[in-house]
Amino acid sequence: MWALGEPFHALTYFADEARTAYAGAGLRGFWAGYFAGRAAPLGPVGPALVTATFGSFAPDFVARRVPEVWTAVAPADALAARLAGVDAAVQRSLPQWIGSPEAQEAATLARRAAEAVDVLGRPLAAANADVPWPAEPHLVLWQALTTLREHRGDGHLAVLLHHELLGLPALVLTAAAGTTSADWLQKARGWSPEQWTACAEELTGRGLLADGGLSADGSALRAAVEADTDRLAQGPWTALGDRGCDRLAELLTPVRRAVVAAGEWPAQNPIGVPEPD
């Protein structure tokens, strides 16, 4: 479900219309829009809370954008801009799908799942669950998938914290697994080469890395983290039920295909952030 829904959610980061909407609201550059748009449900929060809830960025990288973004735009206006950007992107990439019975059905099912999220201990899920529902089905679908995405992300951070991997260690393990390059992750999350090297040495000492790659223990721990993340994310999908999930997956498949075909989703980038500007 994450794989099917994430490209539609990610329109708010990668679609040209989203960047235009953020710029129109006074947010210049990719990262200003990213931090303001994603953090806006929390209110005009400072860098410490953004660093804590986003979970993978270097603190000084966040502090270069937050709280300055709130001098350019109020959280309510950032929320309006992110919806406007998604709306325009969907109007372009899925014009015949908007207003269809399939869009309405997908929105209804996704909203049912999103309204079943357990927000206890999940700040980004809770904040997004408190955002008023938009009227249009395609935007209801986007808001629901965003809430579900942040619900999963909150659980993922809890699992990483339990295993003492939250923040830079998780990125180093990701690079060691070969899914994303270390150089790219350092730049995209704001960590210095020195910080990266020190963390890699620590993980080697813990027996999780060997010769620059994952050790057997590192591979097993990474698999366990993903399994626990799935388990903690299962609640809203259980509430939706097997038939509801199967039908939503069926409805999301052509949506995902259209978004990817339109070039809005950087398929080469599994964690969904472009080269920093």
Secondary structure, 3 states (H helix, E strand, C coil): CHHHHHHHHCHHHHCHHHHHHHHHCCCCCHHHHHHHHHHHHHCCCCHHHHHHHHCCCCHHHHHCCCCCHHHHCCHHHHHHHHHHHHHHHHHHHCCCCCCCHHHHHHHHHHHHHHCCCCCCCCHHHHHHHCCCCCCCHHHHHHHHHHHHHHHHHHHHHHHHHHCCCCCHHHHHHHHHCCCCCHHHHHHHHCCCHHHHHHHHHHHHHCCCEECCEECHHHHHHHHHHHHHHHHHHCHHHHHHHHHHHHHHHHHHHHHHHHHHHCCCCCCCCCCCCCCCC
